[in-house]
């Protein structure tokens, strides 16, 4: 089968060897696996981080968002059957979705939303799982919670889903941050009650909209740059959740306010085969339903054409520029 791979980490994305096409063997499903013929994928910041920073001793297939059709199933599969349309974010320890076929454990896959085309559905899995787990599993927000949530980087992929989930499924007051006018408009369209500019001091802007303190903060980008401001903005006994990768994070300043710190990593359940691994299937099933009943919308931003090495290099370059809005999707080979 055709796959797009990297074999040397750290190459600039302008280098044709940073991502290149290769013929590889079609995989064989294990006991709980689905063999999926991949129709569409999305590109995430984690793709660029792994390509840049993770050495590999053989060509590695990246990609952790996919939509496709189940071609075969393992002997112990019970949730799907051949012919089912599925979407999933996969497992960071396995070959990814930049390929004509992929394997995924049935416990972390869901049935694709019927109302979306393949590309628009491919934008959803990784960011939906991350946002859902952050909001409901890590911060433990309840549907009737009427506190305030501040989302740093609300216009990105995870932020776009988190803004929708918080505004549609809870009573939270959602305050998103964005530094560009078009991104601010996007965040408002997704349900944010307020949008403030993260390039300006946060405290003054929060006070101006009547939320000098917030109970929850979701820091999705540049946490180390905003950390002191976030501690100031959080109410005593507030909760801070983050998904990015600060070089260091000193938890001691959280003590005075008894602020709790919550890390979210979408891959944790599959990485450790946790007892509740199948919760990701349940979340994706729920997201699919919410898309089909028009409670949620896709966060697909730009369609970069067919799944090819050249188009994937362009997608990685856009993500690395920091100017991507929503999700970058590709479809077909």
C-alpha positions in Angstrom: 0.0 0.0 0.0 1.0 3.6 -0.4 2.1 5.5 2.7 3.7 8.9 3.5 6.5 8.5 6.0 9.5 10.2 7.6 12.8 8.4 8.4 14.9 11.2 9.8 13.6 13.5 12.5 14.5 17.2 12.6 14.5 18.0 8.9 13.0 21.3 7.9 9.6 20.7 6.4 10.8 22.4 3.2 13.1 19.4 2.7 11.5 16.8 0.4 12.9 14.0 2.7 11.0 15.4 5.7 7.9 13.5 4.4 8.0 11.2 1.4 6.0 8.5 -0.2 6.8 4.8 0.2 5.3 1.4 -0.6 4.8 -0.7 2.5 3.0 -3.9 3.4 -0.7 -3.8 4.1 -1.2 -4.4 7.8 -3.0 -7.5 9.3 -5.6 -6.9 12.1 -5.0 -8.2 15.6 -7.8 -9.6 17.8 -9.4 -6.3 18.7 -8.4 -4.4 15.5 -10.2 -2.9 12.6 -8.5 -2.9 9.2 -9.7 0.5 7.8 -9.4 1.6 4.2 -8.6 5.3 4.8 -10.5 7.9 2.9 -9.6 11.1 4.7 -7.2 12.4 7.4 -6.5 15.5 9.4 -3.2 17.0 10.4 -2.5 17.9 14.0 0.3 19.7 15.9 1.3 16.4 17.4 2.2 15.2 13.8 4.7 18.0 13.4 6.1 17.5 16.9 6.8 13.8 16.4 8.3 14.4 12.9 10.6 17.1 14.3 11.6 15.5 17.6 11.1 11.7 17.6 14.0 9.7 16.2 13.1 6.5 14.3 15.1 3.5 13.1 12.8 2.8 10.2 10.3 4.8 8.1 7.4 5.8 10.3 3.9 6.6 9.3 2.5 9.6 11.1 -1.1 10.8 11.4 -3.7 10.4 14.2 -7.0 11.4 12.6 -8.7 9.2 10.1 -12.0 8.4 8.4 -12.5 5.3 6.4 -14.4 2.0 5.8 -13.8 -1.1 7.8 -12.5 -3.8 5.4 -11.8 -6.6 7.9 -12.0 -7.1 11.7 -10.1 -9.1 14.3 -11.4 -12.3 15.9 -12.6 -10.6 19.1 -14.2 -7.5 17.6 -17.8 -6.9 18.6 -18.4 -3.1 18.1 -18.0 -3.0 14.3 -18.3 -5.0 11.2 -16.9 -4.8 7.6 -18.5 -2.0 5.7 -18.9 0.3 8.6 -17.8 3.9 8.2 -15.6 4.9 11.1 -13.5 7.8 12.5 -10.8 7.6 15.1 -7.6 9.3 16.4 -5.6 6.2 16.9 -2.7 5.2 19.1 0.6 7.1 19.1 2.6 3.8 19.5 1.2 2.4 16.2 1.5 3.3 12.5 -0.6 6.3 11.7 -3.1 7.4 9.1 -0.9 8.8 6.4 -1.5 5.6 4.4 -4.1 3.8 2.3 -4.9 1.4 5.1 -4.6 1.5 8.9 -5.3 -0.5 12.0 -7.1 0.8 15.0 -8.3 -0.9 18.2 -12.1 -1.0 18.1 -12.3 0.5 21.7 -10.9 3.8 20.4 -13.0 4.2 17.2 -16.5 5.4 16.6 -19.0 5.4 13.8 -18.5 8.3 11.5 -21.2 11.1 11.6 -23.7 10.3 8.8 -24.2 14.0 8.1 -20.6 14.8 7.2 -18.4 14.1 4.3 -15.2 12.2 4.9 -12.9 15.2 5.1 -15.1 17.2 7.5 -15.5 14.1 9.7 -11.7 13.6 9.7 -11.3 17.0 11.5 -13.0 15.7 14.6 -11.6 12.7 16.5 -8.4 13.9 18.1 -9.6 17.3 19.1 -13.0 16.1 20.2 -11.5 13.4 22.4 -8.9 15.9 23.8 -11.5 18.5 24.5 -14.1 16.1 26.0 -11.6 14.4 28.3 -10.2 17.8 29.4 -13.6 19.2 30.2 -15.5 16.3 31.6 -12.8 13.8 32.8 -10.0 16.1 34.0 -11.8 19.2 35.1 -14.9 17.2 36.0 -17.2 19.9 34.9 -20.9 19.0 35.3 -23.7 19.9 32.9 -25.3 22.3 35.4 -22.0 24.1 36.3 -22.5 27.8 35.9 -19.0 29.0 36.6 -16.6 30.6 34.1 -14.1 28.8 31.9 -11.2 30.7 30.3 -9.8 28.9 27.1 -6.3 30.1 26.1 -6.0 29.5 22.3 -9.7 29.0 21.7 -9.4 29.3 17.9 -7.2 26.2 17.4 -8.3 22.7 16.8 -8.8 21.6 20.4 -10.1 25.1 21.3 -12.7 25.0 18.6 -14.1 21.8 20.0 -13.8 22.8 23.6 -15.6 26.1 23.0 -18.5 24.2 21.4 -18.7 21.4 24.1 -18.6 23.9 27.0 -21.1 26.3 25.5 -23.6 23.7 24.2 -23.4 21.0 26.9 -22.9 23.0 30.1 -24.0 26.2 31.7 -20.5 27.6 31.8 -19.7 31.1 30.8 -17.1 30.5 28.0 -14.3 33.1 27.6 -12.0 32.3 24.7 -8.8 34.0 23.7 -7.7 35.0 20.2 -5.3 37.7 18.9 -6.7 38.1 15.3 -10.0 39.5 14.3 -11.0 36.6 12.1 -10.1 34.1 14.8 -12.1 36.0 17.4 -15.1 35.9 15.0 -14.6 32.2 14.5 -14.5 31.6 18.3 -17.7 33.6 18.8 -19.4 31.6 16.0 -18.7 28.4 18.0 -20.5 29.7 21.1 -18.0 31.7 23.2 -19.8 34.3 25.3 -16.7 36.5 25.4 -13.4 36.7 23.4 -10.4 38.5 24.8 -6.9 39.1 23.3 -4.2 36.9 24.6 -1.5 39.3 23.3 -2.7 41.8 25.9 -2.8 41.5 29.7 -5.5 39.1 30.6 -6.5 40.4 34.0 -7.7 43.8 32.9 -9.8 42.3 30.1 -11.4 39.7 32.4 -12.3 42.5 34.8 -13.8 44.5 32.0 -16.2 41.8 31.1 -17.2 41.2 34.8 -15.1 38.0 35.4 -12.2 39.2 37.5 -11.7 35.5 38.5 -12.6 32.3 36.8 -13.0 28.8 38.3 -11.6 26.9 35.3 -8.8 27.6 32.9 -8.0 25.4 29.8 -4.5 26.4 28.6 -4.0 24.9 25.2 -0.9 26.8 24.0 2.1 28.7 25.3 1.2 27.9 28.9 4.7 29.0 30.2 4.1 32.4 28.7 0.7 32.9 30.4 1.3 30.9 33.6 1.6 33.8 36.1 -1.5 35.5 34.6 -3.5 32.3 34.7 -2.7 31.8 38.4 -3.8 35.4 39.0 -7.0 34.9 37.1 -8.0 31.7 38.8 -10.3 31.8 41.8 -9.2 30.2 45.0 -9.7 26.4 44.7 -9.9 26.8 40.9 -8.7 24.2 38.4 -6.1 24.6 35.7 -5.9 22.1 32.8 -3.3 22.1 30.0 -2.3 20.1 26.9 0.9 21.7 25.6 4.5 21.0 26.5 6.1 23.7 28.6 9.8 22.9 29.3 9.2 23.2 33.0 6.1 24.0 35.2 6.5 25.0 38.8 3.5 23.9 40.7 4.4 25.6 43.9 2.7 29.0 43.1 -0.6 27.1 42.9 -0.5 26.2 46.6 -1.6 29.6 48.1 -4.9 29.4 46.2 -5.2 25.6 46.4 -5.4 25.5 42.6 -5.4 21.9 41.2 -3.4 21.1 38.1 -4.8 18.7 35.4 -2.9 17.3 32.4 -4.8 16.0 29.4 -3.2 13.6 26.9 -5.6 12.0 24.5 -3.2 9.1 23.9 -3.0 8.0 27.6 -5.9 5.5 27.5 -4.5 3.6 24.5 -0.9 4.0 25.5 -1.5 2.2 28.8 -4.5 0.1 27.8 -6.4 1.5 30.8 -9.4 -0.3 32.1 -11.6 2.5 30.8 -10.0 2.6 27.3 -13.4 2.0 25.7 -14.6 5.4 26.9 -13.0 6.8 23.8 -15.3 4.8 21.7 -18.2 6.1 23.8 -17.1 9.7 23.5 -16.7 9.4 19.7 -20.2 7.8 19.4 -21.6 10.7 21.4 -19.8 13.3 19.3 -21.1 11.6 16.1 -24.6 11.9 17.5 -24.2 15.5 18.5 -22.8 16.3 15.0 -25.8 14.6 13.3 -28.3 16.4 15.5 -26.5 19.7 14.7 -25.5 20.5 18.3 -21.9 20.5 17.2 -20.2 21.4 13.9 -17.0 20.3 12.2 -13.9 22.3 12.8 -12.4 21.6 9.4 -10.6 24.8 8.4 -8.7 24.2 5.1 -8.8 21.3 2.7 -5.3 20.6 1.3 -6.2 18.2 -1.5 -5.3 14.6 -1.8 -3.2 12.7 0.7 0.3 13.1 -0.8 3.8 13.9 0.5 3.7 17.4 -1.1 0.4 18.3 0.4 1.3 17.0 3.8 4.5 19.0 3.8 2.4 22.1 3.0 0.0 21.2 5.9 2.9 20.7 8.3 4.4 24.1 7.3 1.1 25.9 7.9 0.8 24.3 11.4 4.4 25.2 12.2 3.7 28.8 11.2 1.1 29.1 14.0 -1.5 30.5 11.6 -3.7 27.5 11.1 -7.4 28.1 12.0 -9.5 25.0 12.7 -8.2 21.7 11.2 -6.3 21.0 8.0 -7.9 18.0 6.2 -6.9 15.9 3.2 -8.9 13.2 1.3 -8.2 10.5 -1.3 -5.0 9.2 -2.8 
